[in-house]
Amino acid sequence: MENEKGLYWVKTPCGKEDWFVVARSVEDAREFHEYAEGFGENYAKAKFVCIVPNELEEQYGNDDGSKEYWPSHELLNALGFKFLSEDSPRKLTREGVIYKEGRSVEAILLNKATLTSGVYFLQIQDTNRYKIGSTKNMNRRLKEWQNKIPFPIKFVYFLESSKHYKSMEAHLKDVYKMCHIGNEWFEFTQTDIEDIEYRLHFIGTYKGFHFANIKSIRELAGC
């Protein structure tokens, strides 16, 4: 139909912000992505993928009335995409073509964490099990745990501190000792998670600390 929008695949030269956009034209998709991600004019390139039928947009589209937006997983599924990986970076396929998401936000945060010391929280995907630890090199530590455990692991929180990361690790483990299930692993309820995020955010306001909520960033991005 004439008023139906399209789904566009938008790529950037750096390859770190590639993802889909629902829009009325190639130009609208490109401009939306550039503005939303903070790129300069004509930095990105958009390619038409398929029509988004009105009935699917009404059911799975954006609720805030935006003309252009990033599609939800539900909309992509309804359009015939198959997810090969729903964890960041997402990867999916349709009609023999594979699309892989850029991961700049997580990559930037992980790179920053690699350069400083701090307390980290890891989560075994799709469970309520978390690990609390401290490190001087988050990238290396994450790879170590990914190799140790036969389950997908997510890097969810990082509390940066150059001087007090060891004592802060001990403090947080003591605060949540009732949730401790062995070694450095904890089981947290949703109430516990809300308390942890509030606590880490509050600590992050003090001099010498900085809190990065990677989990929240993923959720805002639909990951």
C-alpha positions as CSV (number, residue, x, y, z in Angstrom):
1,M,0.0,0.0,0.0
2,E,1.1,3.6,-0.7
3,N,1.2,4.6,3.0
4,E,3.2,1.6,4.2
5,K,6.7,2.1,5.5
6,G,9.7,0.1,4.7
7,L,12.4,-1.7,6.7
8,Y,15.9,-0.5,5.9
9,W,19.3,-1.8,6.8
10,V,21.6,1.1,7.8
11,K,25.4,0.7,7.8
12,T,28.2,2.9,8.9
13,P,31.8,2.9,7.6
14,C,33.1,2.0,11.1
15,G,30.7,-1.0,11.2
16,K,29.9,-0.4,14.8
17,E,26.3,1.0,14.6
18,D,24.7,-1.2,11.9
19,W,21.0,-1.9,12.5
20,F,17.5,-1.7,11.0
21,V,15.3,1.3,10.8
22,V,11.6,1.5,9.9
23,A,11.0,4.6,7.8
24,R,9.2,5.9,4.7
25,S,12.3,6.3,2.5
26,V,16.1,5.5,2.3
27,E,16.8,9.2,3.1
28,D,14.6,9.2,6.2
29,A,16.2,6.0,7.5
30,R,19.7,7.3,6.9
31,E,19.0,10.7,8.5
32,F,17.3,9.1,11.5
33,H,20.2,6.8,12.2
34,E,22.8,9.5,11.7
35,Y,21.0,11.9,14.1
36,A,20.2,9.2,16.7
37,E,23.7,7.9,16.8
38,G,25.4,11.3,16.6
39,F,27.0,10.9,13.1
40,G,27.6,13.6,10.5
41,E,25.4,14.1,7.4
42,N,25.8,11.3,4.8
43,Y,28.0,9.2,7.1
44,A,25.6,6.2,6.9
45,K,24.1,4.3,4.0
46,A,20.6,2.8,4.0
47,K,19.3,-0.1,1.9
48,F,15.7,-1.2,1.4
49,V,15.0,-4.6,2.8
50,C,11.2,-5.1,2.7
51,I,7.8,-3.5,3.2
52,V,6.4,-3.2,6.7
53,P,2.6,-3.9,6.3
54,N,0.3,-1.5,8.1
55,E,-1.2,-4.3,10.2
56,L,2.2,-5.4,11.5
57,E,3.2,-1.8,12.3
58,E,0.0,-1.3,14.2
59,Q,0.6,-4.4,16.2
60,Y,4.4,-4.3,16.7
61,G,5.4,-0.7,15.8
62,N,6.6,2.2,18.0
63,D,4.1,3.4,20.6
64,D,5.4,7.0,20.8
65,G,4.2,8.0,17.3
66,S,7.7,8.4,15.8
67,K,7.8,8.4,12.1
68,E,11.1,6.5,12.1
69,Y,12.3,4.0,14.7
70,W,14.3,0.9,15.4
71,P,12.2,-2.2,15.1
72,S,11.4,-4.5,18.0
73,H,12.3,-8.2,17.9
74,E,8.6,-9.0,17.6
75,L,8.3,-6.9,14.4
76,L,11.4,-8.5,12.9
77,N,10.1,-12.0,13.7
78,A,6.7,-11.1,12.1
79,L,8.6,-9.9,9.0
80,G,10.2,-13.3,8.6
81,F,13.5,-12.8,10.2
82,K,15.2,-15.6,12.2
83,F,17.4,-14.7,15.1
84,L,20.7,-16.5,15.1
85,S,21.7,-14.7,18.2
86,E,19.5,-12.4,20.4
87,D,22.4,-11.4,22.7
88,S,24.5,-8.4,21.8
89,P,25.7,-8.2,19.0
90,R,22.5,-9.6,17.5
91,K,22.6,-11.6,14.4
92,L,19.7,-12.6,12.2
93,T,18.8,-13.9,8.7
94,R,16.1,-13.5,6.1
95,E,15.9,-15.0,2.6
96,G,19.5,-16.2,2.8
97,V,21.0,-12.8,3.9
98,I,22.7,-12.5,7.3
99,Y,22.6,-9.2,9.2
100,K,24.9,-8.5,12.1
101,E,24.4,-5.7,14.6
102,G,27.1,-3.2,15.4
103,R,28.2,-3.2,19.0
104,S,29.8,0.2,19.6
105,V,28.2,1.1,22.9
106,E,29.2,-2.2,24.6
107,A,32.6,-2.2,22.8
108,I,33.3,1.3,24.0
109,L,32.3,0.5,27.6
110,L,34.3,-2.7,27.6
111,N,37.3,-0.9,26.1
112,K,37.1,1.7,28.8
113,A,36.8,-1.0,31.5
114,T,39.9,-2.6,30.0
115,L,41.9,0.5,30.8
116,T,40.9,0.9,34.4
117,S,40.2,-1.2,37.5
118,G,36.8,-1.7,39.1
119,V,34.1,-4.0,40.4
120,Y,32.1,-6.0,37.8
121,F,28.8,-7.9,37.7
122,L,28.4,-10.8,35.3
123,Q,25.1,-12.6,34.6
124,I,24.6,-16.1,33.2
125,Q,22.1,-15.4,30.4
126,D,18.4,-16.0,31.1
127,T,19.1,-16.8,34.8
128,N,19.1,-15.0,38.1
129,R,22.7,-16.0,38.8
130,Y,25.3,-13.2,39.0
131,K,29.0,-13.1,39.7
132,I,30.6,-10.2,41.6
133,G,34.3,-9.7,41.2
134,S,37.0,-7.1,40.7
135,T,39.7,-6.7,38.0
136,K,42.3,-4.4,36.5
137,N,41.4,-5.7,33.0
138,M,37.7,-6.4,32.3
139,N,38.1,-7.6,28.8
140,R,40.6,-10.3,29.8
141,R,38.5,-11.3,32.8
142,L,35.3,-11.6,30.7
143,K,37.1,-13.8,28.2
144,E,38.4,-16.0,31.1
145,W,34.9,-16.6,32.4
146,Q,33.4,-17.1,29.0
147,N,35.9,-19.9,28.5
148,K,35.3,-21.4,32.0
149,I,31.5,-21.6,31.9
150,P,29.5,-23.5,29.2
151,F,26.7,-20.9,29.2
152,P,26.4,-17.5,27.6
153,I,27.6,-14.7,30.0
154,K,26.6,-11.1,30.0
155,F,28.7,-8.2,31.3
156,V,26.0,-6.1,33.1
157,Y,27.5,-3.6,35.6
158,F,30.8,-2.0,36.1
159,L,31.8,0.3,39.0
160,E,35.0,2.0,38.0
161,S,37.5,2.8,40.8
162,S,41.3,3.1,40.5
163,K,41.9,2.9,44.3
164,H,39.0,1.3,46.1
165,Y,37.9,-1.6,43.9
166,K,39.0,-4.4,46.2
167,S,37.4,-2.9,49.3
168,M,34.2,-2.1,47.3
169,E,34.1,-5.7,46.0
170,A,34.3,-7.0,49.6
171,H,31.6,-4.4,50.7
172,L,29.1,-5.4,48.0
173,K,29.6,-9.1,48.7
174,D,29.0,-8.5,52.4
175,V,25.8,-6.4,51.6
176,Y,24.4,-9.2,49.5
177,K,25.8,-12.2,51.5
178,M,22.2,-13.6,52.0
179,C,22.1,-14.1,48.2
180,H,25.4,-15.9,48.1
181,I,25.3,-19.4,46.6
182,G,29.0,-20.3,46.4
183,N,32.4,-18.9,45.4
184,E,31.6,-15.5,43.9
185,W,28.2,-16.4,42.6
186,F,24.9,-14.9,43.8
187,E,21.2,-15.4,43.1
188,F,19.3,-12.1,42.9
189,T,15.6,-11.5,42.7
190,Q,14.2,-8.5,40.7
191,T,14.0,-6.6,44.0
192,D,17.6,-7.3,44.7
193,I,18.5,-6.1,41.2
194,E,16.7,-2.8,41.7
195,D,18.5,-2.3,45.0
196,I,21.9,-3.1,43.4
197,E,21.3,-0.7,40.5
198,Y,20.2,2.1,43.0
199,R,23.2,1.4,45.2
200,L,25.8,1.3,42.4
201,H,24.3,4.5,40.9
202,F,24.6,6.2,44.3
203,I,28.2,5.1,44.8
204,G,29.0,6.2,41.3
205,T,28.2,9.8,42.3
206,Y,31.1,9.9,44.7
207,K,34.6,11.1,43.7
208,G,36.8,8.3,42.5
209,F,33.9,6.1,41.3
210,H,32.0,5.8,38.1
211,F,29.0,3.5,37.4
212,A,28.3,2.0,33.9
213,N,24.9,0.3,33.6
214,I,25.6,-1.9,30.5
215,K,22.4,-3.8,31.1
216,S,20.2,-0.7,30.9
217,I,21.9,0.4,27.7
218,R,21.2,-3.0,26.2
219,E,17.5,-2.8,27.2
220,L,17.1,0.7,25.7
221,A,18.6,-0.6,22.5
222,G,16.2,-3.6,22.5
223,C,18.9,-6.2,23.2
